[in-house]
């Protein structure tokens, strides 16, 4: 049985960055999200700024933008991209889960014009936003849960559009 060729390994089985120079330059975008679940009191502190570290969502927004721009530094096989735009939004009106925890959803959209997609940039940014929310509130609650880090949508490129 023939073994499938893995795109990130060369003929010797060593890691490599995929050559995208032959791909078309197209407009590309991706949207990802991550949800942080917490007790109602922690949720209130996140929204009213009364937590011990200050403005939770403003800090998480800056962290997400920075993370999207630095994805290639964190994920070894990602190409550095010239990002054209990053939008970060928070939804703090999620229904409570079965344990009575509130949630904050960080949703990030990243856009570029290039030869490779921005899915990893959007996912990385959403995950870092969630981690930042946790960091900003961990003095109030260590049992917060980060869940649903997922790609919602992507456009452009050879593989076409995706909507989850």
C-alpha positions in Angstrom: 0.0 0.0 0.0 1.4 3.4 -1.0 1.9 5.9 1.8 0.2 9.3 1.3 2.6 12.2 0.9 2.5 14.6 3.8 2.7 18.2 2.7 4.9 19.3 5.6 7.5 16.6 5.3 10.2 16.4 2.6 11.3 13.1 0.9 13.6 12.3 3.9 10.7 12.7 6.3 12.1 16.0 7.7 9.8 18.9 8.5 9.5 21.7 5.9 7.4 24.7 5.2 5.2 24.2 2.2 6.2 26.2 -0.9 3.1 28.4 -1.8 4.9 30.5 -4.4 2.9 28.8 -7.2 -0.5 29.5 -5.6 -2.7 32.3 -6.8 -2.9 35.5 -4.8 -6.5 35.9 -3.7 -8.5 37.7 -1.0 -8.8 35.5 2.0 -10.6 35.7 5.3 -11.3 33.5 8.3 -13.4 33.8 11.4 -12.9 31.8 14.6 -14.2 31.9 18.1 -13.4 30.7 21.6 -15.7 30.6 24.6 -14.7 31.1 28.3 -17.2 29.8 30.9 -17.2 31.3 34.4 -19.3 31.8 37.5 -21.8 34.7 37.4 -19.8 36.8 39.9 -16.6 36.4 37.7 -18.6 37.3 34.6 -19.9 40.5 36.2 -16.3 41.5 37.2 -15.2 40.9 33.6 -17.9 43.2 32.2 -17.8 46.0 34.8 -14.0 46.2 35.1 -13.9 45.4 38.8 -11.5 42.5 38.4 -8.1 42.8 40.0 -6.3 43.3 36.7 -8.5 45.9 35.1 -10.3 46.0 31.8 -10.6 42.4 30.7 -12.1 42.7 27.3 -10.0 45.7 26.2 -6.8 43.7 27.1 -8.1 40.5 25.4 -8.8 42.5 22.2 -5.3 43.8 22.1 -3.9 40.3 22.8 -6.0 38.8 20.0 -4.8 41.4 17.5 -1.2 40.8 18.6 -1.6 37.0 18.4 -3.0 37.1 14.9 0.0 39.1 13.7 2.5 36.8 15.4 0.9 33.4 14.5 4.0 32.3 12.4 6.1 32.8 15.5 4.0 30.5 17.6 3.0 27.8 15.0 6.1 26.4 13.2 4.7 25.7 9.7 2.6 28.8 9.3 3.7 31.4 6.8 4.2 35.0 7.9 1.4 36.9 6.3 0.7 40.5 5.5 -2.6 40.9 7.4 -4.9 43.5 6.0 -7.4 43.6 8.9 -8.4 42.1 12.2 -11.7 42.5 13.9 -12.3 41.3 17.4 -15.8 41.1 18.9 -17.1 39.8 22.2 -20.4 38.3 23.0 -21.1 38.2 26.8 -24.8 37.4 26.5 -24.4 33.6 26.0 -27.0 31.4 27.7 -25.8 29.8 31.0 -24.5 26.3 30.6 -25.9 23.3 32.6 -23.7 24.2 35.6 -25.0 27.8 35.7 -21.8 29.3 34.3 -22.0 32.4 32.1 -19.8 32.7 29.0 -17.9 35.2 27.0 -17.3 34.4 23.4 -14.3 36.0 21.6 -14.9 36.1 17.8 -12.0 37.1 15.5 -12.0 37.8 11.8 -8.7 38.1 10.0 -8.3 39.2 6.3 -5.4 39.3 3.9 -4.6 39.1 0.2 -2.1 36.3 -0.3 -1.2 32.8 -1.3 -2.2 31.0 1.8 -5.2 31.3 4.2 -5.6 33.0 7.5 -7.5 30.2 9.4 -4.6 29.7 11.8 -4.3 33.4 12.5 -8.0 33.6 13.4 -7.9 30.5 15.5 -4.7 31.6 17.3 -6.2 35.1 18.0 -9.4 33.6 19.4 -7.5 31.2 21.6 -5.2 33.9 22.9 -8.2 36.2 23.6 -9.7 33.4 25.7 -6.4 32.8 27.5 -6.1 36.5 28.2 -9.7 36.6 29.7 -8.6 33.6 31.9 -5.4 35.4 32.9 -7.2 38.6 33.8 -9.8 36.8 36.0 -7.8 33.9 37.4 -7.5 35.7 40.8 -11.3 35.5 41.1 -11.8 32.0 39.7 -9.3 29.3 38.8 -12.0 26.9 37.5 -13.0 28.8 34.4 -13.3 26.7 31.3 -12.1 27.5 27.8 -14.1 25.7 25.2 -15.2 25.7 21.6 -12.0 27.0 20.0 -13.2 26.6 16.4 -13.2 27.9 12.9 -16.6 29.3 11.9 -15.9 30.4 8.3 -13.2 30.9 5.7 -13.2 32.4 2.3 -10.8 32.4 -0.7 -8.1 30.1 -1.9 -7.9 26.9 -3.8 -10.0 24.9 -1.3 -12.8 27.5 -1.6 -15.2 28.6 1.1 -16.1 26.9 4.4 -18.9 27.7 6.8 -19.1 25.6 10.0 
